[in-house]
Amino acid sequence: MNTATASSQSLLRQYLVLTKPRVTQLAVFCAVIGMFLATPGLPDLTRVVAATLGIWLLAAAAFSINCLIEREVDARMLRTSRRGTASGAIASHQVLMMAGVLGGAGMLILYWWVNPLTMWLTFATFVGYALIYTAILKPLTPQNIVIGGLSGAMPPALGWAAMADAVPAEAWILVLIIFIWTPPHFWALALYRNKDYIQSGLPMLPVTHGMRFTQLHVLLYSIVLFAATLLPFVIRMSGPAYLAAACLLSGRFVWQAWHLYRDYSDARARKLFHYSILYLALLFGALLVDHWIGLLL
């Protein structure tokens, strides 16, 4: 491989990093679960593909704008200093052009091949995350991740709207679960990356209120999350299979949060952060499995 080809591939990877592919995958996965739960049988697979692609493209555009707005903050943090926007490898106008192409394509796909409601809800989510959360809330208050968490919690509602052209109470319960999940998930990261956030100048909870206070809030939110995950069963949206999975998964979440509060270590915080990602994927997967069991019985 010659130097020019290697350099080109490196730049492409830099652009890909700006879209935060791992976070995008989890968000799109939750949206797809919403699509399948919204229909009594198998949904229209053509619409599923179109909706998935449109939501994915707009999510990628939102994360790119997030990286652009936070480029100076990212440059001060070890975890993010290698991003193309932070290092200067990718110019601002290039990020804007990429985000415009991705976001515009996503909106067109959602409008023409899905429905206008999904397009507008996804666009509102884009504005909420990329602008309101990133530009206003994140540098303003330590409750940024709580208030701004609604944008990141929207994927199940987007998926549901894509299939049903409506967002009923069941979809909002899924949004509520992710909304409550977001603070303990992100604060676990902020705990073991506390030095990074001190350097960044952002008013994250461990920086403004201390480690112990944040550990307590991680534990309290995990308990509330446990209760929230029971709601699909309470309203008969799901059955015993989901209930068993929710209790096991949420019980482990609370157990890890308790140990983090009782005897803190960076290793425990890192373990909880990584578990929280697996937790959400398995919880939503359990919803889908339970849904299919219900269809077969």
QUIGIWO-V709561 format. One record per residue. N is the residue number from 1. RES is the residue in one small letter. SS is DSSP state (~ for helix, > for strand, _ for the rest). Layout:
n = (N/N)
res = (RES/RES)
ss = (SS/SS)
This chain:
n = (1/2/3/4/5/6/7/8/9/10/11/12/13/14/15/16/17/18/19/20/21/22/23/24/25/26/27/28/29/30/31/32/33/34/35/36/37/38/39/40/41/42/43/44/45/46/47/48/49/50/51/52/53/54/55/56/57/58/59/60/61/62/63/64/65/66/67/68/69/70/71/72/73/74/75/76/77/78/79/80/81/82/83/84/85/86/87/88/89/90/91/92/93/94/95/96/97/98/99/100/101/102/103/104/105/106/107/108/109/110/111/112/113/114/115/116/117/118/119/120/121/122/123/124/125/126/127/128/129/130/131/132/133/134/135/136/137/138/139/140/141/142/143/144/145/146/147/148/149/150/151/152/153/154/155/156/157/158/159/160/161/162/163/164/165/166/167/168/169/170/171/172/173/174/175/176/177/178/179/180/181/182/183/184/185/186/187/188/189/190/191/192/193/194/195/196/197/198/199/200/201/202/203/204/205/206/207/208/209/210/211/212/213/214/215/216/217/218/219/220/221/222/223/224/225/226/227/228/229/230/231/232/233/234/235/236/237/238/239/240/241/242/243/244/245/246/247/248/249/250/251/252/253/254/255/256/257/258/259/260/261/262/263/264/265/266/267/268/269/270/271/272/273/274/275/276/277/278/279/280/281/282/283/284/285/286/287/288/289/290/291/292/293/294/295/296/297)
res = (m/n/t/a/t/a/s/s/q/s/l/l/r/q/y/l/v/l/t/k/p/r/v/t/q/l/a/v/f/c/a/v/i/g/m/f/l/a/t/p/g/l/p/d/l/t/r/v/v/a/a/t/l/g/i/w/l/l/a/a/a/a/f/s/i/n/c/l/i/e/r/e/v/d/a/r/m/l/r/t/s/r/r/g/t/a/s/g/a/i/a/s/h/q/v/l/m/m/a/g/v/l/g/g/a/g/m/l/i/l/y/w/w/v/n/p/l/t/m/w/l/t/f/a/t/f/v/g/y/a/l/i/y/t/a/i/l/k/p/l/t/p/q/n/i/v/i/g/g/l/s/g/a/m/p/p/a/l/g/w/a/a/m/a/d/a/v/p/a/e/a/w/i/l/v/l/i/i/f/i/w/t/p/p/h/f/w/a/l/a/l/y/r/n/k/d/y/i/q/s/g/l/p/m/l/p/v/t/h/g/m/r/f/t/q/l/h/v/l/l/y/s/i/v/l/f/a/a/t/l/l/p/f/v/i/r/m/s/g/p/a/y/l/a/a/a/c/l/l/s/g/r/f/v/w/q/a/w/h/l/y/r/d/y/s/d/a/r/a/r/k/l/f/h/y/s/i/l/y/l/a/l/l/f/g/a/l/l/v/d/h/w/i/g/l/l/l)
ss = (_/_/~/~/~/~/~/~/~/~/~/~/~/~/~/~/~/~/_/_/~/~/~/~/~/~/~/~/~/~/~/~/~/~/~/~/~/_/_/_/_/_/_/_/~/~/~/~/~/~/~/~/~/~/~/~/~/~/~/~/~/~/~/~/~/~/~/~/~/_/~/~/~/~/~/_/_/_/_/_/_/_/_/~/~/~/~/_/_/_/_/~/~/~/~/~/~/~/~/~/~/~/~/~/~/~/~/~/~/~/~/~/~/_/_/~/~/~/~/~/~/~/~/~/~/~/~/~/~/~/~/~/~/~/~/~/~/_/_/_/_/_/_/~/~/~/~/_/~/~/~/~/~/_/~/~/~/~/~/~/~/~/~/~/_/_/_/_/~/~/~/~/~/~/~/~/~/~/~/~/~/~/~/~/~/~/~/~/~/~/~/~/_/~/~/~/~/~/~/~/_/_/_/_/~/~/~/~/~/_/~/~/~/~/~/~/~/~/~/~/~/~/~/~/~/~/~/~/~/_/~/~/~/~/_/_/_/_/_/~/~/~/~/~/~/~/~/~/~/~/~/~/~/~/~/~/~/~/~/~/~/~/_/_/_/~/~/~/~/~/~/~/~/~/~/~/~/~/~/~/~/~/~/~/~/~/~/~/~/~/~/~/~/~/~/~/_)
